[in-house]
Amino acid sequence: MSAVLAELIGTMILILLGDGVVANVVLNQTKGNNGGWIVITAGWAFAVTVGVYCTTAISGAHLNPAVTLGMAAIGKFDWALVPGYIAAQMVGAFLGAVLVYLAYLPHWKVTSDQGGKLAVFCTGPAIRHTPGNLICEIIGTALLVLGVLAILSPVNLLPGSGFDKGFAPALVGVLVWAIGLSLGGPTGYAINPARDLGPRIAHAVLPIPGKGGCDWGYAWIPVVGPVIGGIAGALLYKALWPAVVGGAVN
C-alpha cells in the first residue's frame, strides 16, 4: 500500500465511523437514536483512533489536510507530497460518507429533519456568528496539531520502545475526544477540512430522500478555520517547545 492510498483508506475509515455515529444518534428508528453528545464525541474519538492505527505505519496517518499543512509548514513533511495527501484525504472522506449513507439506507426516508440529515455529513454552527465560528475552528485545530506534536514527541513516547507505536493512536483519540467535549459546542468541531467538505459534497450528490440544502454559505469556515489553526498550532509548537533529538531535550 502506498502512503497516498493509506491516507485515502484511513480517512475513509475515519469518516465511516465518525459520520456513522452521528447517523446513529440523529436518524430516526436507529438503535442509538437520541444517544446524545457524549456518544457522538466518543464515536469520533474512536474513529480517529482506528483510522490512525490502521495507517500510521504507512503514511503517518495525517487523515487531515490541516495536519498535513501544519507538518509541512514546520519542515516535518515534504511540501511535494502535500497535494497528493490532501487529494487522497478528500476522496477518502467522500467515500466514507457514501458508505455511511449505504449503511443507514432505510433510515433517511423515515427521518424528516433536513438539518439532522445534513449533520450526519458535515458540521454547522449552534449560533451562526461568522467571526466566532471561524475563531472556534482555528482554536480547536491549533490545539489538535499542537497536541499531536507535543503528546507524541520522543520525550513522551521514546522511539523504539514500542510505546510510540502502541499508544500513539490511542492518545490522538483522547485528544480529539477532549476537543470535542470542551470545544465542540459552538461549531461541531470540524477541525479537519476533508472531514467536512468531502462529506458535504457527498450529501449534495447522493439521492437522500427529503434532504435539504448543503449550507454552502457556511462551508468555507470548516475549511479555512482548520487550515489557519493547523498551521498556527504547528508554528506555535516549533516556536515554544524545545527541540527533541533521540528522546533528549536540547
N, C-alpha and C positions, 0 to 999 in steps of 0.2 A: 504494500500500500504506500502510495506517495504521500508526502506531507499535505499537499493540497487536497487530495481525496480524504485524508484523515480529518481535515478541517471541515469538509463538507459533511462527512458522516457524523462527526462529533457534534456539530451544530444542529444537524437533523435530529439526533438523539435528544439534545438539549430542548429543542422546541417541541418534539413529540411528547416528552414527559412534562415540560413546563406549561405549554398551552393545554396539554391534556388534563392537568389538574384543575385549570381554570374551567375547562369544559365540564368536568365532573361536578364542580361546585355550582356553576351558574345555569347550566342547561336543565330543562325540566325532565323529571322522571329518571334521573340517574341515581345510582346508589349513594353518591356523595353530595346530592343537591343540598344547597344551603350549608355546606360544611364550614364556610367562613374563611376569614383572612389568615388565620393560623395554618389551616390546611393548605391554602394557596402558597404561602411563603415557604412552608416546609417542602411542598412538592417541587417548587422551583429550586430550592437548595439542593434537594436530592437529584434533580435533573442535571444541575451543574456538576455535581459530584460524579455521577455516572458518565456524563459526556467527557469529563476530564480524565477519569480513569481509563476510558476506552481509547483515548487518542494521545495522551501526553507523551508517551514514549516515541511516538512517530512524528508529531508536528509541534509538540509543546502545548497543544490544546489551548490555543487562544480563544477560539469559538466566538470571537467578538472583535469587530473592527476597531473599537476603542482601545482594546488591549494591544492589538497589532500595531496601531499607530503610536500608542504610548511607548511600547518597547522600541520601535524604530526611532522615535524622537530622542531617545537617550542612548542610542547606539547598541542596544541589546538585540536588535533584529535587523536584518538586511533590507534596506528600502526596496531593492529589486524584487523581493519576494512579496511585498505588501499587496500589489494588485491581485495576484493570484490567490492569496489568502482571503482577501475581502470578498472577491467574487465567489469563492467556494463557500464562505460563511453565508452569503446572501442566498445562494442556491440551496444550501442545506437548510436554512431557516424556512424557505418557501416549501421545500419538500416535507419538512417536519410538520408544517401547518396542514398540508394536504393529507398527511397520514392521520392527524387529529380529526379532520373533517370526516374521513372514512371510518375511523374508529367509533365516532358518535353519530353515524349516519342517520338513524331513525329519530334522534333527539332534536335535530334542527327544526323539523316540521312541528313538533309539539311545543316549541318554545316561541312565544310571541314577542319577547323582549328583544328588539333590534339592537339596543345598546349592549345587552348581555352577549349576544352573538358576536358582536364586534370585539368585545372584551376578551373573548376566547383567543383571538388572534393578535391583538395589539393593545397598547396602553392608551389611557385617556385621563385627563385631569379630574380630580374631585371638585375643584373650583377652577374654572377657566380664567387663568391670570398669566398672561404670556411671560412677563419677566420672572414671576415667582416659579412657574412651571419649568422654565429654562434653567434657572438657578438651582432648583432641586435636582434636576438631572445632571447638572455639572458637578454638584457636590457629591451625589451618590456615586457617580462614575469615577470621580477623582479618588474617593475612598476605596472603591473597588481595586483600581490599578495600584494605588499606593499600598493597600493592604496585601495584595498578591505579592508585590515586590518585597515588602518588609517581612511578612509572615514566612514566606518561602525562601528567605535569604539563607545562605550557608551557616550563619550564626545560629539560626533556629533549627535548621534541618541539615545536618552535616552530610555533604555529598559522599556517597559510598557506604553510608551507614545502614542503608535500607529504609530508614525513616523518611528520607526525602522522596522516595518513590511510593512508599506505602501510605503515608499520611497526608502528603501534599494535596491531593484531590479532595479529601475529606475536609481539610482546613479551608480550602477555597469555598466549599459548600457552606461551611459555618459562616464564613464572611458574607456570602450572598444572603444567607438567612438573616443575619444581623442587619444588613442593609434593608432588606425587605420589611422586617419588623419595625425598624426605627425610622426609616426614611421613605418607605414606600407609600405612605398615606396620601401625599399630595398628587402624585402622578402615576402611581402604579409601578414605579422604578423599572423603567426600560433598561437603563444603564448599558445598552447594547444596541447599536443601530440596526444590525442584522436581525436581532430578536424582534424588533418592532416592524421594520419596513418589509422584510421578506414575508411574514405572515399577513401583513396588511394588504400586500399585493395579492396574496392567495385569497383573502376574503373578497377582494374585488373581482376575481375571475372565477371563483368556484360557484356552482349553481346551488347556493344555500337558500332554502325556502324562506321567504319572508324577510330576507336581510335588508338592512338599510344602507346608508352611505358609509364610506370608509373614513370620514373625518380627515380628509386630506389637508384641510386648513391647519390642523394641529400636527400633522405627521412630521413636519420638519424639526419639531422640538426634540423628540426622542432620537433624532439622528444627530443634529448639531450639538445639542447639550452633551451627550456622551462623548462625542469626538473631542470637544473642548475639555471636558472633565478628564478623559483618559490621558490626554497629553499633559494636562496640568498636574495630574497625580503622579505621573512618571517623572516629570521635571522636578516636582517637589521632593520626591524620593531621592533623586540624584543630587539635589542641592543640600539636603539636610541630613540624610542618613550616611553613616561612614562607609567608605569603600570596604568591601569584604573580599578577601582572597583566600581560598583554601580553608574557609571556616574561621579565619582570624580577622579581627577588626584592625584596620590600619588607621 
